[in-house]
Amino acid sequence: MIRSPLTVLALLACAGAASAATPLPPSRPASVGGGAPAVAAAPAAEPAKPKPVGVPMDAPAAVVIERVNAALNRLDVMSADFVQMSGGRQLTGQLHLQKPGKLRFDYDAPSPLEIISDGSTVAIRDRKLATQDLYSIGQTPLKFLVRERIDVSRDLKVTGIRVDPDRVIVAVEDKATFSGTSQVTLFFDQPSLTLRQWTVIDPQGHDVTVTLRKIDTTRRPDPSLFFIDLTVIR
């Protein structure tokens, strides 16, 4: 189980974003000839799928941040499976996100944790102990994850950038959390710039690595997933 509620909140600082594939336009119908004998029209060429932009290896830092921001801001809704590693222990679960402000992490058994944001409040539930701790979303790193518009260089302090052929790595500091400064490293796939993994080191020095799998950015989550019963308070 995660070491503390603060560590739980830290791992959510930059949870996942992914870009939906752009649908192709429908093929145009073949034109009908005039008085001349009908000739079978060649099938219309299907438009080529747009290639992901990605980030060139020699791109300046401003371009890297601009494209990372664009990838994160394309996110509206998302569901994904996640694998979390912390202190040598692996946990799995499901993530649901709907901007602005709504987020849910459901941990698979044996972990009893649920983490829910309804847009203004964050609840950390322990199903086994039947407890619920409440936090203001403005006091947690969640505010950067669930904002409708994100600017990594404005909302966080960028401390490092690396561009590889298969991934883009951006390291940032978040000094605005109530528990101190957290170190966050984001790993994006190339060339899609899908956020696949992040590592958070919280102010106490505990590290958490989360990897996203089976990302779906087309299906809107059930609104009931983001409901918090405020009468259940630890």
C-alpha positions in Angstrom: 0.0 0.0 0.0 1.2 3.6 -0.6 3.2 5.0 2.2 1.1 8.1 2.9 -1.8 10.2 1.6 0.8 12.8 0.5 2.6 10.2 -1.6 -0.7 9.2 -3.1 -1.4 12.8 -4.1 2.1 13.3 -5.4 1.8 10.4 -7.8 -1.2 12.0 -9.4 0.6 15.2 -10.3 0.9 14.6 -14.0 -1.1 11.4 -14.7 -1.7 10.5 -18.0 -2.6 12.1 -21.4 -2.9 10.6 -24.8 -4.0 11.8 -28.2 -6.9 10.4 -30.1 -6.3 9.3 -33.7 -7.8 11.8 -36.2 -10.6 10.1 -38.2 -10.3 9.9 -41.9 -12.8 11.8 -44.1 -15.3 9.6 -46.0 -14.3 8.7 -49.6 -15.9 10.8 -52.3 -18.4 9.0 -54.5 -17.2 8.3 -58.0 -18.5 10.9 -60.5 -21.1 9.9 -63.1 -20.1 10.3 -66.7 -22.1 12.3 -69.3 -23.3 10.8 -72.6 -20.1 8.9 -73.3 -20.2 5.1 -72.6 -19.8 4.4 -68.9 -16.3 3.6 -67.9 -15.6 2.1 -64.5 -14.0 4.7 -62.4 -10.8 3.9 -60.6 -11.3 3.7 -56.9 -10.6 7.0 -55.2 -7.3 7.0 -53.4 -7.7 7.0 -49.7 -6.1 10.0 -48.1 -2.9 9.2 -46.2 -3.2 9.2 -42.5 -1.5 12.2 -40.9 1.8 11.3 -39.4 2.4 12.2 -35.8 4.5 15.3 -35.4 6.8 14.1 -32.7 9.9 16.1 -31.6 13.1 16.3 -33.7 16.3 15.2 -31.9 17.8 18.7 -32.3 14.6 20.6 -31.3 15.2 23.6 -29.0 13.7 23.4 -25.5 10.9 25.8 -26.4 9.7 23.6 -29.2 9.8 20.5 -27.0 7.7 22.2 -24.3 5.3 23.6 -27.0 4.6 20.1 -28.4 4.3 18.5 -25.0 1.8 21.2 -24.0 -0.2 20.5 -27.2 -0.2 16.8 -26.5 -1.4 17.2 -22.9 -4.1 19.8 -23.9 -5.6 17.5 -26.5 -6.8 15.4 -23.7 -10.5 15.7 -22.8 -11.4 12.3 -21.4 -9.4 9.2 -20.8 -9.6 5.7 -19.3 -6.5 3.5 -18.9 -5.0 0.6 -16.9 -2.0 1.5 -14.8 0.9 -0.3 -13.2 2.4 1.4 -10.2 5.8 0.6 -8.7 6.9 2.0 -5.3 9.3 0.6 -2.7 9.7 -2.6 -4.7 6.0 -3.3 -4.7 3.7 -3.4 -7.7 0.1 -2.3 -7.7 -2.3 -2.2 -10.6 -5.6 -0.5 -11.3 -7.7 1.6 -13.6 -7.6 5.4 -14.2 -10.6 7.6 -15.4 -10.3 11.2 -16.3 -12.6 13.9 -17.5 -11.6 17.6 -17.8 -11.9 19.9 -16.1 -11.2 18.6 -12.6 -12.5 15.0 -12.5 -10.3 12.0 -11.9 -10.5 8.6 -10.4 -7.8 6.0 -9.5 -9.2 2.5 -8.6 -6.6 0.1 -7.2 -7.0 -3.6 -7.8 -7.2 -6.0 -4.8 -5.5 -6.4 -2.4 -5.1 -2.7 -2.2 -8.2 -1.0 -0.7 -7.5 2.4 -2.1 -9.7 4.7 -4.2 -8.7 8.3 -5.1 -11.4 10.5 -6.5 -11.5 14.2 -7.6 -15.0 15.7 -8.3 -13.6 19.0 -9.6 -13.0 20.8 -6.3 -12.3 18.1 -3.7 -10.0 15.1 -3.6 -11.0 12.1 -1.6 -8.7 9.3 -0.6 -10.8 6.3 0.4 -9.8 3.1 2.2 -12.4 0.5 1.5 -11.0 -1.9 4.1 -11.0 0.6 7.0 -14.1 2.5 5.7 -12.3 5.8 5.9 -12.2 8.9 3.7 -9.7 11.8 3.8 -10.6 15.0 2.0 -8.3 17.6 0.5 -8.9 20.8 -1.5 -7.8 20.2 -5.1 -6.0 23.5 -5.1 -3.6 22.2 -2.4 -2.6 19.1 -4.4 -0.6 18.5 -7.6 -3.9 17.3 -9.1 -4.6 20.9 -10.2 -2.1 20.6 -13.0 -3.4 17.2 -14.2 -7.0 18.2 -14.4 -6.8 21.8 -15.7 -8.4 22.3 -19.0 -5.3 24.1 -20.3 -1.8 23.1 -19.1 1.5 25.0 -19.7 4.3 22.9 -18.3 6.8 25.8 -18.2 4.3 28.1 -16.5 2.6 25.8 -14.0 5.8 23.9 -13.1 9.5 24.5 -13.1 11.2 22.6 -16.0 14.5 21.2 -14.7 15.5 18.9 -17.6 14.6 17.9 -21.2 15.9 14.9 -23.3 14.8 13.9 -26.7 15.5 10.3 -27.8 14.4 8.6 -31.1 11.7 6.6 -29.2 10.7 9.0 -26.3 10.8 12.5 -24.9 11.6 13.0 -21.3 10.7 16.2 -19.4 11.7 16.7 -15.7 9.9 19.3 -13.6 9.5 20.5 -10.0 6.2 21.3 -8.3 6.8 23.7 -5.4 3.1 24.5 -4.9 2.0 21.4 -3.0 1.3 21.8 0.7 3.8 19.1 1.6 6.8 20.7 -0.1 8.5 20.3 -3.5 7.9 17.2 -5.6 10.2 16.1 -8.5 8.3 14.7 -11.5 9.7 13.1 -14.6 7.4 12.5 -17.6 8.1 10.0 -20.3 6.3 10.5 -23.7 6.4 8.1 -26.6 7.8 9.2 -29.9 6.4 10.3 -32.3 2.9 10.2 -30.9 3.8 12.1 -27.7 1.5 9.9 -25.7 2.3 10.1 -22.0 3.2 6.5 -21.1 5.0 6.8 -17.7 5.9 9.2 -15.0 8.0 9.1 -11.8 7.3 11.2 -8.8 9.7 11.8 -5.9 7.7 13.3 -3.1 9.0 15.8 -0.4 9.8 12.9 1.9 12.0 11.2 -0.8 9.5 8.4 -1.6 9.4 7.5 -5.3 6.5 6.3 -7.3 6.5 5.2 -11.0 3.3 4.8 -12.9 3.0 3.3 -16.4 -0.2 3.6 -18.4 -1.6 0.8 -20.7 -4.7 0.4 -22.9 -5.3 4.1 -23.1 -8.7 5.1 -24.4 -9.4 8.8 -25.2 -12.7 8.3 -27.0 -15.0 6.9 -24.3 -16.5 9.4 -21.8 -16.4 7.9 -18.3 -19.6 7.3 -16.3 -20.2 10.5 -14.3 -21.0 8.5 -11.2 -17.3 7.5 -11.0 -16.5 11.1 -9.9 -19.1 11.3 -7.1 -17.8 11.9 -3.6 -20.1 11.3 -0.6 -19.0 14.3 1.6 -20.9 12.9 4.6 -18.3 10.1 4.9 -15.3 11.9 6.6 -12.5 10.3 8.5 
